[in-house]
Amino acid sequence: VIPFEPYLIRKEKRNAKIAGIELIEIPMLPWVSSNEEAIKQIELIASESDNKKYYIHCYFG
């Protein structure tokens, strides 16, 4: 979950806690960079996941 506004981040954290899921924030800004570091983080998390499920979304669609 990657909201930029502090209010939305707090809201996402609260909603994740209510839903019983872990919130992992990995901002991706394609208009600023190639996002290589963010992609590496996502790949690392996925490779260490032991078949966990992830819900991924972006406020920009």
PyMOL commands that place a pseudoatom at each C-alpha (Angstrom):
pseudoatom trace, name=CA, resn=VAL, resi=1, chain=A, elem=C, hetatm=0, pos=[0.000, 0.000, 0.000]
pseudoatom trace, name=CA, resn=ILE, resi=2, chain=A, elem=C, hetatm=0, pos=[1.634, 3.214, -1.140]
pseudoatom trace, name=CA, resn=PRO, resi=3, chain=A, elem=C, hetatm=0, pos=[-0.317, 6.396, -0.411]
pseudoatom trace, name=CA, resn=PHE, resi=4, chain=A, elem=C, hetatm=0, pos=[1.670, 9.631, -0.451]
pseudoatom trace, name=CA, resn=GLU, resi=5, chain=A, elem=C, hetatm=0, pos=[-0.485, 11.730, 1.814]
pseudoatom trace, name=CA, resn=PRO, resi=6, chain=A, elem=C, hetatm=0, pos=[0.092, 11.215, 5.563]
pseudoatom trace, name=CA, resn=TYR, resi=7, chain=A, elem=C, hetatm=0, pos=[-3.658, 10.984, 6.206]
pseudoatom trace, name=CA, resn=LEU, resi=8, chain=A, elem=C, hetatm=0, pos=[-4.022, 8.129, 3.726]
pseudoatom trace, name=CA, resn=ILE, resi=9, chain=A, elem=C, hetatm=0, pos=[-1.037, 6.305, 5.219]
pseudoatom trace, name=CA, resn=ARG, resi=10, chain=A, elem=C, hetatm=0, pos=[-2.598, 6.473, 8.688]
pseudoatom trace, name=CA, resn=LYS, resi=11, chain=A, elem=C, hetatm=0, pos=[-5.913, 5.289, 7.254]
pseudoatom trace, name=CA, resn=GLU, resi=12, chain=A, elem=C, hetatm=0, pos=[-4.264, 2.349, 5.448]
pseudoatom trace, name=CA, resn=LYS, resi=13, chain=A, elem=C, hetatm=0, pos=[-2.377, 1.330, 8.607]
pseudoatom trace, name=CA, resn=ARG, resi=14, chain=A, elem=C, hetatm=0, pos=[-5.589, 1.422, 10.635]
pseudoatom trace, name=CA, resn=ASN, resi=15, chain=A, elem=C, hetatm=0, pos=[-7.513, -0.567, 8.006]
pseudoatom trace, name=CA, resn=ALA, resi=16, chain=A, elem=C, hetatm=0, pos=[-4.733, -3.150, 7.697]
pseudoatom trace, name=CA, resn=LYS, resi=17, chain=A, elem=C, hetatm=0, pos=[-4.704, -3.639, 11.466]
pseudoatom trace, name=CA, resn=ILE, resi=18, chain=A, elem=C, hetatm=0, pos=[-8.486, -4.086, 11.521]
pseudoatom trace, name=CA, resn=ALA, resi=19, chain=A, elem=C, hetatm=0, pos=[-8.223, -6.634, 8.681]
pseudoatom trace, name=CA, resn=GLY, resi=20, chain=A, elem=C, hetatm=0, pos=[-5.377, -8.467, 10.426]
pseudoatom trace, name=CA, resn=ILE, resi=21, chain=A, elem=C, hetatm=0, pos=[-2.875, -7.948, 7.630]
pseudoatom trace, name=CA, resn=GLU, resi=22, chain=A, elem=C, hetatm=0, pos=[0.616, -6.495, 7.550]
pseudoatom trace, name=CA, resn=LEU, resi=23, chain=A, elem=C, hetatm=0, pos=[1.038, -3.207, 5.721]
pseudoatom trace, name=CA, resn=ILE, resi=24, chain=A, elem=C, hetatm=0, pos=[4.234, -2.971, 3.670]
pseudoatom trace, name=CA, resn=GLU, resi=25, chain=A, elem=C, hetatm=0, pos=[4.884, 0.415, 2.097]
pseudoatom trace, name=CA, resn=ILE, resi=26, chain=A, elem=C, hetatm=0, pos=[7.086, 0.440, -1.002]
pseudoatom trace, name=CA, resn=PRO, resi=27, chain=A, elem=C, hetatm=0, pos=[6.653, 3.731, -2.848]
pseudoatom trace, name=CA, resn=MET, resi=28, chain=A, elem=C, hetatm=0, pos=[7.012, 3.616, -6.612]
pseudoatom trace, name=CA, resn=LEU, resi=29, chain=A, elem=C, hetatm=0, pos=[7.357, 6.871, -8.511]
pseudoatom trace, name=CA, resn=PRO, resi=30, chain=A, elem=C, hetatm=0, pos=[7.731, 6.105, -12.230]
pseudoatom trace, name=CA, resn=TRP, resi=31, chain=A, elem=C, hetatm=0, pos=[7.838, 9.787, -13.187]
pseudoatom trace, name=CA, resn=VAL, resi=32, chain=A, elem=C, hetatm=0, pos=[10.860, 10.324, -10.880]
pseudoatom trace, name=CA, resn=SER, resi=33, chain=A, elem=C, hetatm=0, pos=[12.963, 7.157, -11.213]
pseudoatom trace, name=CA, resn=SER, resi=34, chain=A, elem=C, hetatm=0, pos=[13.126, 3.674, -12.675]
pseudoatom trace, name=CA, resn=ASN, resi=35, chain=A, elem=C, hetatm=0, pos=[11.973, 2.197, -9.333]
pseudoatom trace, name=CA, resn=GLU, resi=36, chain=A, elem=C, hetatm=0, pos=[14.807, -0.352, -9.362]
pseudoatom trace, name=CA, resn=GLU, resi=37, chain=A, elem=C, hetatm=0, pos=[15.213, -0.278, -5.569]
pseudoatom trace, name=CA, resn=ALA, resi=38, chain=A, elem=C, hetatm=0, pos=[11.475, -0.664, -4.975]
pseudoatom trace, name=CA, resn=ILE, resi=39, chain=A, elem=C, hetatm=0, pos=[11.335, -3.585, -7.404]
pseudoatom trace, name=CA, resn=LYS, resi=40, chain=A, elem=C, hetatm=0, pos=[14.295, -5.243, -5.644]
pseudoatom trace, name=CA, resn=GLN, resi=41, chain=A, elem=C, hetatm=0, pos=[12.480, -4.881, -2.301]
pseudoatom trace, name=CA, resn=ILE, resi=42, chain=A, elem=C, hetatm=0, pos=[9.329, -6.464, -3.719]
pseudoatom trace, name=CA, resn=GLU, resi=43, chain=A, elem=C, hetatm=0, pos=[11.301, -9.328, -5.270]
pseudoatom trace, name=CA, resn=LEU, resi=44, chain=A, elem=C, hetatm=0, pos=[13.101, -9.954, -1.968]
pseudoatom trace, name=CA, resn=ILE, resi=45, chain=A, elem=C, hetatm=0, pos=[9.853, -10.025, 0.013]
pseudoatom trace, name=CA, resn=ALA, resi=46, chain=A, elem=C, hetatm=0, pos=[8.254, -12.376, -2.521]
pseudoatom trace, name=CA, resn=SER, resi=47, chain=A, elem=C, hetatm=0, pos=[11.264, -14.711, -2.550]
pseudoatom trace, name=CA, resn=GLU, resi=48, chain=A, elem=C, hetatm=0, pos=[11.221, -15.026, 1.243]
pseudoatom trace, name=CA, resn=SER, resi=49, chain=A, elem=C, hetatm=0, pos=[7.461, -15.344, 1.573]
pseudoatom trace, name=CA, resn=ASP, resi=50, chain=A, elem=C, hetatm=0, pos=[6.883, -19.106, 1.917]
pseudoatom trace, name=CA, resn=ASN, resi=51, chain=A, elem=C, hetatm=0, pos=[3.739, -18.896, -0.231]
pseudoatom trace, name=CA, resn=LYS, resi=52, chain=A, elem=C, hetatm=0, pos=[2.181, -15.946, 1.593]
pseudoatom trace, name=CA, resn=LYS, resi=53, chain=A, elem=C, hetatm=0, pos=[-0.536, -14.014, -0.183]
pseudoatom trace, name=CA, resn=TYR, resi=54, chain=A, elem=C, hetatm=0, pos=[-0.249, -10.306, -0.929]
pseudoatom trace, name=CA, resn=TYR, resi=55, chain=A, elem=C, hetatm=0, pos=[-2.774, -7.631, -1.775]
pseudoatom trace, name=CA, resn=ILE, resi=56, chain=A, elem=C, hetatm=0, pos=[-1.129, -4.863, -3.794]
pseudoatom trace, name=CA, resn=HIS, resi=57, chain=A, elem=C, hetatm=0, pos=[-2.707, -1.600, -4.812]
pseudoatom trace, name=CA, resn=CYS, resi=58, chain=A, elem=C, hetatm=0, pos=[-1.827, 1.885, -5.927]
pseudoatom trace, name=CA, resn=TYR, resi=59, chain=A, elem=C, hetatm=0, pos=[-3.841, 5.056, -5.461]
pseudoatom trace, name=CA, resn=PHE, resi=60, chain=A, elem=C, hetatm=0, pos=[-2.906, 6.129, -8.972]
pseudoatom trace, name=CA, resn=GLY, resi=61, chain=A, elem=C, hetatm=0, pos=[-4.352, 3.005, -10.569]
for i in range(1, 61): cmd.bond("trace and resi %d" % i, "trace and resi %d" % (i + 1))
show_as sticks, trace
zoom trace
